C-alpha cells in the first residue's frame, strides 16, 4: 500500500473516533497499549537523531531512538523507530504528527506492535551502541526516603491484573457443572412427584342424563367422553358410499387422462401429416426445377451441335473454292505450254 494512503487512512480513523466520541478502552490505539514504540516514515534525509528528539519530545519524554542508516555510507534511509517513556505519549504522537510536513515531506507516524531491536555488528560505533543499550532518556536521581513515603501516601490504588485464562476456564467449567447438577435435581423431583399416586375424585352419576341420551336418532348419540354410538350398518353403508364415490372420481380422472393422451397423439399425427404434405410439395417443386434445368441443358447442347455443323459446312465450302481455283490455274498453265 502507498505510504500516503496509509497516512490518509489513519487520519480518517482518528476523525471518525473524534466525531463518535469513542472511549479509550475501545479505541484502535488500545490494541498497541503494550508497546511504547512508534514508527516514523518519510523523514527528510538531513535530519539527525537530535532533530527527531527535538520535534517528537513535545508529547512526552523520549527513552530511545533508532534512526536506520546505510551500513556503508552512514546516511539516513528516511525512517526511524522511537520509544517514549510513557505509552500514552504514542497516542498523542500518532494523532498529532501523522500527516504533517517537515521540509516539504509528508511524515507517516504509526504504532509498532512488536519492536525488534537491530542486531549489533562489529562496525557499529560506540555512540550508537551506548544509545541502543541505555537509550537517550535523562537519568533521574533515586528518590529519597521522605519522597518515597509521601508517594506511598498519595499513591493511586492500581487495579489488580486480570487473572489468567486457565482460571477463567476453570470457573466456567465449575459454573456449568453446578447448572447441570441443579437441572438433574429438578428432574429427579419431577420424576418423584409423577411417580407418587394422585387421587382423583370420582364424578357423581347423573341419572337424568340417561333420559336425554336415549332420545334422538342413534347416529347422534354421544356418551360423556364424546364418543359416537352409531349403528355398524350405517357406518358400513357410509364406507361403501365413500368407496363408490372415490372409485367413480378415479374412473373419471382416468377417462380424462386417456382423452387428453388421445388428443395429444392425434395432434402429433396431424402435425406429421402436415409435415409430410409440405415435404411432398417441396419434392415436387424440386423435381420440376430439376426437369427445367435438364431441358435447358439439352437446348444448350442442341445449339452447340448446330453451331458445330455450321462451322464444318463453312470450312468445307472454303476447301471446295480453293480446289476449284487451283484447278483453273493448272488448266491455264497447260494451255500456255501447248
Secondary structure, DSSP 8 states (H G I E B T S, - for coil): --HHHHHHHHHHHHHHHHHHT--TTTSGGGGGTT--EEEEES--TT--HHHHHHHHGGGS-EEEEEEEE-TTT--EEEEEEEEESSTHHHHHHHHHHTT-EETTEE-EEEE-SS-------TT--HHHHHHHHH-SS-------HHHHHHHHHT----------HHHHHHHHHHHHHHHHHHHHHHHHHHHHHHHS----------HHHHHHHHSS-GGG-B-TT--B---HHHHHHHHHHHHHHHHHHHHHHHHHHHHHHHHHHHHHHHHHHHHHHHHHHHHHHHHHHHHHHHHHHHHHHHHHHHHHHHHHHHHHHHHHHHHHHHHHHHHHHHHHH-
